[in-house]
Amino acid sequence: MADEGTSPFRRPKTWMLVVAALVAVGTGVGVWLGASGPAGGGTPATARQLVRASLADARAAGSFHYVSSSISSSATTSNVSQVTDGDAASQSGRQVITLSGDTFDVVVAGATAYFRGDAAAMVVNLGIPIGVAEAHARQWIALVAGEAPYQSVEVAVTTASALDQNITFSALEDLGSTRVDGTQTTAIEGRMRPVDGQPARGTATLYVSTSRHPLPVRYVESGTVGSGSKASRLRFSMTFSSWGESVGVSAPAGAIPFTSLGASGGGPPSPGPTILT
């Protein structure tokens, strides 16, 4: 197992925060804004309605590309950063996750999830003994529903799951228009929500396009998760693009079944869904 504070845990954002509460490491990353327009105002109900419309249009689009970035620190750890580059489709997806210089890969193709990483990543994500992990490091491992680590590997890879597990806030206010990476957007601000019972304090903002279909452009969070000595400062950003484009994902060649490892395995708990109320 990796040392406390340096465990190669992986996405989604909310999944990382669950692990953060255990190892005193959080998640998140910075906010990049363009010029702002007039304040939007409106009621919390109006803001929530726009978020719901945006997420509905996102699911209807079927697929997207995204890059999520995070940086965190606590009283006992220095900055920890993670970048996830992914493509999500309705029944498939891929992720390349880089955490403090280590890279791990996840593919979902139909009902099967595939994981590839170094030994430490396999111990954390698959819950297998270090000896087994070292023997199969960097091999593709195939998992199916019902196997202990399946849910924690599969979560947040396909379209609906990636949206539900990363855009997690209580929308309160339409802040008006602003340009993000050259796209005119409406900014909806709200509160961060607790993560798996851990208190969270801070602000979150979803930027959606001002087009007929208000698709997500960027989602950011900044605040703290946990309390006392386990509290972590965090910033998080997820940028969306390539809506509706084809995602070419296939089962990795040479993958070996998880059951062939001879370990029951396990994984960290999966996070809860998006909360908009």
N, C-alpha and C positions, 0 to 999 in steps of 0.2 A: 504494500500500500504506500502511496506517496505520502510525504510529510504533511502534517497539518498546515493548512494555509497555502499549499501548492498542489493540491489534488487536481488531476486533469479532468474535472467534471466538465460537462458540456451542456449545450442548449437544451430547451429554450430559455429565454430570459428568466421566466418565472421559475423554471426548474433550477437554474443557477442560484436564485435567491433562496430556495429551500436548502440547498447545500451550503450556501453562505451562512445560514443561521447555525449550521453544525460546525463549520470550520472557521468561523469569524472572517469570511471573505464574502463580499457582495458582488453586484454586477452593475452595468450601465455604461453610457458614454455621452459625448458632448452634443450640443445643439448648434446647428448651423442655420441661420436665418438670413433672409433677404430683406429688402425694404418693406416696411409695413404700411398697410392702408388704414382707413378709419376703423375704430373699434366697432365690433359687430353687435355687442350687447345681446339681448334676448334672454329667455329664461332657461334654467337647467333642462326643462323638458324639451325645448327647442334644440339645445345642444345635443342631448341624447338622441333625439330623432335624427339629426344629421349624421351622428356616428353610426346609428343603426342602418341608415340608408347607405352609407359608405361601405360598411362591412357586407351588406347584402349584395351590392354591386361588385365588390371584390370577389365574393364567392361565385357570383354569376359569371365573372370573367374567366374563371376556371384555373388560371395559372398566372404566375408572376415570378420575377427574379427579385432577390432582396440581399442586402448586406446589413448585418447587425453588428454593432460595435459596443463594447462595454469597458468601463474602467472602474475600479473600486479600491477601497482601502479601509482599514479599521485601526483600532488602537494597537493591535498586535501584528498587523501585516502592512507591507508597503503596497504600492499600486499593483493590481493584477488586471491584465487586459485580456480580452477575448474578441476575436472577429469570426463571424460566421458568414460564409458566402453560400447562398442556396438558391435552388430553383424548386418551386412547388407547383404541383398539378393535383387534380382531383383525386387520383388514385396512385400517384407516384411522386417522387421528389428526391433531391440529393442535397447534401450539405458537406462543406469542407470547413472544419472548425479549427482555428488556431488559437491556442492558449499558451501564453508565455513561451512561445517558440516551438511548442509541440503541435503537430497537426493530426487530426482524426477525421475519418470519413464515415458518412452514413448514407445509405441508399434505401429507399422504399420502392418496391416494384410489386404492385398488386397487394397480395396478402402477406408478403414476406419482407422483413426488414434485414438489412445487411450492415454490419459494423466492421470497421478496420481501424486499428490503432496500435500504439506500442503497448508493452506489458502493463504499465501503470494505468493507462486508459482502459484496458480490458478489465483490470481488477475493479476499477471504480464503476464502469458502466455495465459490465456483465456479471459482476459479483462472483468471479471465479478465483480460485487460489492463485497465488503469484507464480508457482511452478508451472501450472497449466498455461497461464497467460504468457510466460516467457517462451514456452514451447510453440506457441501459436501467434506470437507477435507479428503484426502487419499482415496477417492472413485475413481474408474476408470470412466473417462468421455469419451464417444465415439463421434467422430466428423467425418463428411463427407464433401466432396467437396461442396463449396457454403456457408458453415458456416464460420463466420468471422475469428475465430482463426485457422481454419483447416490448412492453408498453413504454418503458423508459427510453428505449432506443427509437421506437417508431414515432413517438410524440413530437409534434411541431414540424413534421417534414412535409406532409401533404397540405393542400391549400387551406381547408377549413381549420385544421389543427394548428398550422403556423399562425393564422390570424388569431384564433382563440387563445393561444398560449402566450402570445407576445403583446397584444394590444389589451392591456388590463388596467382600466382606470374608471373612475366615476366622473363622467362628463358633467361640467357645471356651466360653462360659458363659451359663447361664440366670440372670439377676440377680433374677428374681422379678417380682412384680406392681407396676405403677405406672399412674397415670391420666395419659393424654395427651389434652388437649383434651376432657375429659369422658368419654373411652372407657377402660375398664379394659383394660390390655395386659400382656403379658409382654415383658420386655426381654431381648434376646439380645446379648451383647457379644462383640467379637472384635477382630482386628487388621486394619488397613488392608492391602491387598495392593499389590505393585508395579504400576505403570501403564506399559505399553509399554516395559518395561525400566528405567524410572526408579524408584529406591528410594522407598518410602513408609513413614513411621513415624507411628503414632498409633493411636487407638482408633475403632471404629465400633460403632454400636448400632442394631439393628432392633427396633422395637416392633410387636408383632403383637397383634391382638385376642384376647381370651380366649374368644371364641365357639366354637361347634362347628367353624366354618371360620376358622382363625386368619389373617385377612387382614392385610397390612401396614397400619400406621397412620402410622408415621414412620420414616425412616432418617436417621441423622446420622453425620458423620465429623468428627474434629478431629485435626490432626497436621501433618506436613510432607511435601512431595513434592520429589524431586530432592536434590542434594547440593552442597556447597560454595557458591559464589556464586550458583548457579542454584536453590538450595533456596527453596521458597515455603511460608509458613505458610498453613494453610487450615482453614476450617470449612465444612461443607456440611449442608444439611437438605432432605429431600424428604418432603412430607406427602401422604397418599393419602385419597381420599374417593369417594363416588358409585359404588361398585362395582356393576357389572352394569347401569348405566343406559345408555340409548340415547345414542350419540354421533353427532350430525348433522353429517357432513362431506361436502362435495361438491367437485368440481373447480372452482377459481376461474375466473370468467369472464374471457375475454380473455388467458389465459396464452399465451405464445409459446414455441415449442420451443427448447430449449437449442442445438440444431444451427443454428438461424437466426442465432445470435450470431456464427458464423464463427470460433469459438475452440475449441480442443480441450479446454481447461479442465483442472481437476484439483482435488483437495481434500486436506485433511489426512487422515492415516491414521485409520481407525476403530479404536476400542478393542477389547480382548478381552472375553470373556464373564465372567459372574459366577464367582468361585472360592470354593467352600465348604469345601475340604479343609484 
